[in-house]
């Protein structure tokens, strides 16, 4: 079985695949201070019921990636391992100014999006610590995208900087017109970020239409831990793939 690990700034997502099927997944807190020994205790406790013979890892946290490398060298020496880094065959051409700047998760998401929705360009909206919009060509090339502050960190920053505002539960309010401070903050966060995404998707779609006038379909795919907050509110998101990054890691492991 294949263990896939995506280490993000806020959460780490793990999944176990049997062939093409994701049979179990977990979401745990990322702590860049964790040592390799602490990581192996945590990961092994989760996958104790599964016989792991493959490992695929992506990370946007350099400190955690360093400890994962140590963990693999000590405890997973005989496991076929792929780490998303320069030199790994991804099958995703990076048509950007500096390919080394592109996070591993964005590459993995692009591969998965093109594999699942191959009939035209795609836009991946990843709702995490930041909100990433990644644009993929009909050939599976990474064209670039847009980055914005994430929903949760924006609420945290507002609560820290405004004396009379506080952190609230991120949930859909009864109405866009908030009747109290909590509802007003929730409205601004949920509907505001949905509107931000819709505006960016519309502008990206206009550019893609000019680049690829013969493309019939542009797929807009939501993923990430905070994606459920805007599903049904965003007017442009068509598909929800909560395990998109894990699927991409499985595909990368197969290619390497």
HELIX and SHEET records of a PDB file:
HELIX    1   1 UNK A   36  UNK A   46  1                                  11    
HELIX    2   2 UNK A   62  UNK A   75  1                                  14    
HELIX    3   3 UNK A   99  UNK A  101  5                                   3    
HELIX    4   4 UNK A  104  UNK A  116  1                                  13    
HELIX    5   5 UNK A  151  UNK A  161  1                                  11    
HELIX    6   6 UNK A  181  UNK A  211  1                                  31    
HELIX    7   7 UNK A  227  UNK A  229  5                                   3    
HELIX    8   8 UNK A  244  UNK A  255  1                                  12    
SHEET    1   A 5 UNK A  21  UNK A  29  0                                        
SHEET    2   A 5 UNK A  11  UNK A  18 -1                                        
SHEET    3   A 5 UNK A   2  UNK A   7 -1                                        
SHEET    4   A 5 UNK A  54  UNK A  59  1                                        
SHEET    5   A 5 UNK A  80  UNK A  83  1                                        
SHEET    1   B 5 UNK A 142  UNK A 149  0                                        
SHEET    2   B 5 UNK A 130  UNK A 136 -1                                        
SHEET    3   B 5 UNK A 122  UNK A 127 -1                                        
SHEET    4   B 5 UNK A 219  UNK A 223  1                                        
SHEET    5   B 5 UNK A 239  UNK A 240  1                                        
END                                                                             
